[in-house]
Amino acid sequence: MPDLTHLIDFATQLPHPSDIGLIKPSGGLNLGAALAGLGAFFGASQFFYYANLKD
């Protein structure tokens, strides 16, 4: 198993998402942003799935 301690040490140095404005703690869940993110993920997964199909 690979040693992940360096990755964990790096992750603890990252700012919290609320500190850089990605999450508004008092605003709750932004449904529009969540749906847009899921749509982008689904679209990208479909792109890579169909790009790898062989004839």
C-alpha positions in Angstrom: 0.0 0.0 0.0 1.4 3.4 -0.9 2.4 5.8 1.9 -0.2 8.6 2.0 1.2 10.5 5.0 2.7 13.3 2.7 -0.7 13.7 1.0 -2.5 13.8 4.4 0.0 16.4 5.6 -0.6 18.5 2.5 -4.4 18.2 2.9 -4.3 19.5 6.5 -2.6 22.7 5.2 -5.3 23.6 2.7 -7.8 26.3 3.7 -11.4 25.3 4.6 -13.8 25.8 1.6 -15.7 28.4 3.6 -12.6 30.4 4.0 -12.2 30.9 0.3 -15.9 31.4 -0.5 -16.8 28.0 -2.0 -19.3 27.3 0.8 -21.5 29.9 2.5 -22.1 28.3 6.0 -25.2 30.5 6.7 -26.7 30.1 3.3 -27.2 26.3 3.5 -27.0 24.1 0.4 -27.1 26.0 -2.9 -29.3 23.6 -5.0 -28.5 25.3 -8.3 -24.8 24.9 -7.8 -25.1 21.3 -6.7 -27.2 20.4 -9.7 -24.8 22.2 -12.0 -21.9 20.3 -10.5 -23.7 17.0 -10.9 -24.6 17.9 -14.5 -20.9 18.7 -15.3 -19.7 15.5 -13.7 -22.3 13.4 -15.6 -21.5 15.1 -18.9 -17.8 14.6 -18.5 -18.3 10.9 -17.5 -20.5 10.4 -20.6 -17.8 12.1 -22.8 -15.1 9.9 -21.6 -17.3 6.8 -21.7 -18.2 7.3 -25.4 -14.8 8.5 -26.3 -13.3 5.1 -25.3 -15.8 2.9 -27.2 -14.2 0.8 -29.9 -16.0 0.1 -33.2 
